[in-house]
Amino acid sequence: MRQPPISQAILLARQHSTGPESGSWPPTTTWGSYGGRVYTTALSTLCLEVYYRYLPLYTETAKKPTVLR
């Protein structure tokens, strides 16, 4: 199993886990002040999703064919 990127740990640490804002990220970044909480939460969610979407290039993805005799 591959190791999750460091950005995943940072994003999960900054996510609100209690209160009415639980599940969202605070708009404390440079662009977050322009877009607000919804913008910051949407981008953070997309960053977390990318990790599960890419194809692992250095692992064997197909089984070797069996030879019927």
Secondary structure, DSSP 8 states (H G I E B T S, - for coil): -----HHHHHHHHHS--SSTTTT---S-STTHHHHHHHHHHHHHHHHHHHHHHS--TTS--S-------
